[in-house]
Amino acid sequence: MWRTVQRALIIALAGTVLGLAANAVSPRRIPYLMLPQAPPKAQDTVTLSEARDLWSGGATFFLDARAPADYAAGHIAGAVSLPVEEFDDHYPQVAAMLTPNAIIVAYCDGQECDLSRQLMDKLRERGYHNIRLLVNGWTVWHTAGLPTHTGDQP
Amino acid sequence: VKTVNLILRWIVGGMFVFAAVVKIWNVNINPAHEGANVTVTIRASAVPDLKTFADQVANYRVPPREVTNLVAMTLPWIELVAGLLLIGGIWKRASAVVISVLVVVFLIAIGQAVARGLNISCGCFGTVEGRKVGVVALAQDLVLLGITAWLAWRLED
């Protein structure tokens, strides 16, 4: 019994050491501590009425950062799906539609949803700087009765 | 019973090795349907790439948020070591104990997410599955716990 516990601890320790070492040598290492999340800056967000005006203007790309199934269940009309958790798979298709100066509004769902911010970070790394967030986007949009679509097409 | 235990060991061990690999190397498996043809593209990072998994862990919103990255760095490697040992038949019982403890941790994480109504990806197998956190994932993990607890009880080192 005691021997099993000892060995279990050794396994856990070995995994921990391996994990720390592998991350330390990986060119794609992540920092040891995750920084606390600050609320999105005001200049990084759009209000619902701003979003509506941009949507009516027609020149703005709306990007849905949620999982494909959530997108299919309902999304802002015309919004393109770019699930941030599968970013590398979907990005090439979306990139073909975007220019570096494209005006982009990214959204997910929920007051604390972080997906659209993660999407914003990834797109900024790739040179898109005209991107802002609609916080709690899906909920505020559809509860305001603004146009939505279902299915996997925009 | 010995044969059953052997098969269970391979299944559970294989599952944990698979879960670890897809997390550490950020594997994506995408089936694309074109008419009757299904092409499956598999994409992975050549080096450990834990950013995506760390974000999935953070989505569970279990404080303290600062240690999220440490969890993301170490958890898949513990899964990997324990899974390999379980398959290889070395320190079988200790590996089954480690895996059982991990499953309990997963149950608590998923349970609190369900209780708080979080709409998040399970992340159990990185991004290769679209499974959401919910009662289904909870039930599946309970079944898994049954199997791993059985192994931890019956196997000998």
Interface residues (C-beta under 8 A of the other chain):
Chain A: R3 T4 V5 Q6 R7 A8 I10 I11 A12 A14 G15 T16 L18 G19 L20 A22 N23 S26 P27 R28 R29 I30 P31 Y32 L33 M34 L35 P36 Q37 A67 P68 A69 D70 E85 E86 D88 D89 D109 G110 E112 D114 Q118
Chain B: I24 N28 N30 T41 R43 S45 V47 P48 D49 L50 K51 T52 A54 D55 Q56 A58 N59 R61 R65 E66 V67 T68 N69 L70 A72 M73 T74 L75 P76 W77 I78 E79 L80 V81 A82 L85 W91 R93 A94 S95 V97 V98 V101 N119 S121 T127 G130 K132 D157
